Amino acid sequence: MDGVPDGVPRVPEQRRPDSTPTPSEPSTTPGAERPAETAALRFSVLGPVRAWRGDEPVTTGSPQQRALLAALLLREGRTATAAELIAALWGEEPPSQALAAVRTYASRLRKVLDPGGEARRSGGTTATAVLVSESGGYAVRDLAEEALDLTVAQDLATEAEKARSAGDLCHARETLRRALALWDGETLAGVPGPYAETQRVRLEEWRLQLVESRLDMDLEQGCHAEAVSELTALTAAHPLRERLRELLMLALYRSGRQAEALAVYADTRRLLADELGVDPRPGLSELQQRILQADPGLAEPSSPAPEPAAVPVRPAQLPATVPDFTGRSGFVRELGDILASAEGRVMAVSALAGIGGVGKTTLAVHVAHQARAAFPDGQLYVDLQGAGARAAEPETVLGSFLRALGTADSAIPDSLEERAALYRSVLAGRRVLVLLDNARDAAQVRPLLPGTDGCAALVTSRVRMLDLAGAHLIDLDVMSPDEALALFTKIVGEERVASERKAALDVVAACGFLPLAIRIAASRLAARRTWTVSVLAAKLADERRRLDELQAGDLAVKATFELGYGQLEPAQARAFRLLGLADGPDISLAAAAAVLDLPVEDTEDLLESLVDTSLLESAAPGRYRFHDLVRLYARACAERDELPPSERGSALSRLLDFYLASAAGVYAIERPGDRLVDHLEPTSYPGLRFDNRHAAQDWLYAEAICLLACVRQASGRPETLPRAIDMLWAAHDLSESGANSKEYEATAQALVGAARSHGLGRAEARALMTLVNVHHVSGRFERAEEEAERAIRLAQESDDLLPVCWARNARGIIALYQNRHADGEEHLSRAIEHFRALGDRPGVAAALCNLSRIHLATGRTQGAVGLAQEGIDIYDAMGNSLRGANARYALGLALTQSGELHSAAERLQEALEVFRDSRQRLWEGMSLFRLAEVDLAARRAARAAANAEMALTVLRGIGGEWRRGNVLTVLGRALSGIGQTGRAQVCWQEAARIYEELGSPEAAEVRALLSPVQAA
């Protein structure tokens, strides 16, 4: 939240039309003639809506009648139409007799506000009415300058601002106190209707700003101790107002209560993270640092130095403009003028629409570069992939934009609405250009629009965005013949074209004057020095049907690509066709080599030659991608031209083998000795070999999106489905990474459904195991139990022992979480038997460690220690550091309960370092949580609080609500141990809410912790 600006805040003004009387106009000047009834009227809106004539109260009628009076008073003399008043009182669903009701309320108010007015007017006496009818509406006019308490408060606030600017703090404070004293409870108390609610919020915000300004001056004058009590109450009533917390920290510090001041910051940081998913604003963080450093500047009252302005991040994400940009001068001027007008407008939006290859992106990028000077705070760019099967999600794009604008990952909220709101807040007051390329529709674009003064957005799409409100729409057509020839000449070279101008015109005409087609044709010609322009023109002359296709809308792009495709050598054409079959946003060089069944070096030569023709893009060194429409065309070519047709399936099968073998290699290098890799489906194409664990992890996480896309694609065919499922199982680290958890879960769900529909029981059992792990990680234990039970049944029917082992192991740990200890021990004992039957020593160790936790839960502490140590010995003997960390985690729990706290902390710290190094976020967070428990047992409450805080941060978005409730419970205990009972109570209340929603027995324990606090 933003702090109070310098000076005294002003209530947002409601503009008056020039014709409306104001307090400075003659109608309300001292000495003007007015009836006694009108001159003595006073009104109140800063509390209940009331009226007085002199000292006598005036009856203002029913709540709806008071709502009408309030709406007229707050319009400051402006006329409100009947429709506006109906909307103010009842919103979008007024009663059928709303207009009659408004007229009745107005008549009644006129009678009580001006009881003698009708008689005077009927007798011919000049009289000025307070409530007047005008232009089909009503207005309250001709009031004295101080007749409305809100007007008085505004005047006092203005006076206080002038006094403060002049250095007269005493007068400014006193004046603000007088202004605040005008409030009498809740603003517009008891007044119904949406207009009243809007005004209530507006005026309450202004009141709080005045309070903050007055308290700020209190501190400047040395009234620290007196301010603490008021600030404590205010922060309790408004916990998310950071300015109040900042003032409380300063007041506490100047009162000699440094620890409490720092505790306020910690409490605020936690609360903001929990409630809003953001960090404290820089001013609050800076104050905390100054307190920690005992900054002498804080010790004595002085005029506060202005908060140093944060250096804004200025993103410059625009792609490079093409050096041979040609033509489009009219569109360039039109778009440039619109962007130049962004200053002073809410937002300038231009949407370019046209067929693929018409040059929308090229034009938008060129115009954006020309307009960069008008947007000094940066330029954002994203390819929204709207023409593909999986368009970019707005929340993902917003996360990327927020990071580019300098927002920390920890401050980026989860939901689309919250991200969009934060995005607009970050852009407020800045001048940024946003280029949204290749959009699917207006719904995808709307959350990404800045919506603030001075910003602008350029949008490109294949569809016209008629439903994008306020957008300037441009339909981009093909080039003119002169522009097309100029573009062709720039690419091929003036010397080659000058002597064959007619042939060049034939070429661009055959291309349908489509920029992408011209670029492809010209690039091929430029790359072949032995060709003449006439040779290319003659080749195009044989494709007369293409000219007809150019008039068929979408076929225009296909015809254009047909030209480039027809110029490819056989090996290039095969690569183009087969690479287009693979799903995923891009493809690595190694994966492409698998698709083509070629050595990496030969594959790179082919791909780079395709890049030269613009049929393929180089996304990054070693990675390639198709334009969405080019990919569709490549697939059509594969269906038409690839012989034998089985080669299409073979290419995708090789890609699946490559990913499965590589993922198995990652699994094996991370978990030496683990037998899972021996039970995976066999592959005929090799995967990558990794020199070390870090290289393996880097590959897995870099390829996560493409790997999951390959799994989903392979799930559609029964012959590849088992391998796809095994690949997902081998890559289950992705389910615990946080970054790819949602995509992994969706893929697992799809695989289970596919296996079930094909009647593949063995494959379904394995797919269910991937889903069991997902549910377990997310804390959905009942669903995990159901899926594991079904997996056991299906695996036993298909005589596949490996899923039985791991499903038994999973059911054992789930039973532990659900306090079904006997069931858990039974499942784990049988899991140990099954693992031993398979010769799977790491599996035995895993089950032993989980059985250790069952022993621990049933009071057999020494048995728990022994079982965990046995697991460690097995893992260490096999060099399995990652699984060894799991065993050390289990031993740390057992040692904690046995009272060997120092050894427990050592084992947990060892586990933590391995988990952190292996990017195992779930277990990193859980290790921090367990270390906090050790610290609590050792009476190191502050350290416990720090570890628990870190655990919450690491587990954000992963681990499920049940685990978060556990961490919050421990954090509450730690905070209570350091005297921060308020924060402790907040933590316990949140934990209790989580447990109660989940129906967890831990709810009673947390409620017991809350009881003493509530009783106190």
Secondary structure, DSSP 8 states (H G I E B T S, - for coil): -----SS----------TTS--TTSGGGSTT----HHHHTEEEE-SSB-EEEETTEEE---SHHHHHHHHHHHTTTT--EEHHHHHHHHHTTS--TTHHHHHHHHHHHHHHHHSTTHHHHHHTT-----SEEEETTEEEE----TTSBHHHHHHHHHHHHHHHHHTT-HHHHHHHHHHHHHT--SSTTBT--SHHHHHHHHHHHHHHHHHHHHHHHHHHHTT-HHHHHHHHHHHHHHSTT-HHHHHHHHHHHHHTT-HHHHHHHHHHHHHHHHHHTS----HHHHHHHHHHHTT-GGGTS---------------B------TT----HHHHHHHHHHHHTTTTSS-EEEEEE--TTSSHHHHHHHHHHHTGGG-TT-EEEEE--TTSSS---HHHHHHHHHHHTT--GGG--SSHHHHHHHHHHHHTT---EEEEEEE--HHHHGGG---STT-EEEEEESS--TTSTT-EEEE-----HHHHHHHHHHHH-HHHHHTTHHHHHHHHHHTTT-HHHHHHHHHHHHH-TT--HHHHHHHHHT-HHHHHHTTSTTHHHHHHHHHHHHTS-HHHHHHHHHHTT--SS-EEHHHHHHHHT--HHHHHHHHHHHHHTTSSEEEETTEEE--HHHHHHHHHHHHHH-SSTHHHHHHHHHHHHHHHHHHHHHHHHHSTT-GGGGGS---SS-----SSHHHHHHHHHHTHHHHHHHHHHHTTSTTTHHHHHHHHHHTGGGGGSSSSHHHHHHHHHHHHHHHHHHT-HHHHHHHHHHHHHHHHHTT-HHHHHHHHHHHHHHHHHTT-HHHHHHHHHHHHHHHHHTT-HHHHHHHHHHHHHHHHHHT-HHHHHHHHHHHHHHHHHTT-HHHHHHHHHHHHHHHHHHT-HHHHHHHHHHHHHHHHHTT-HHHHHHHHHHHHHHHHHTT-HHHHHHHHHHHHHHHHHTT-HHHHHHHHHHHHHHTTTSSHHHHHHHHHHHHHHHHHHTT-HHHHHHHHHHHHHHHHHHT-THHHHHHHHHHHHHH-
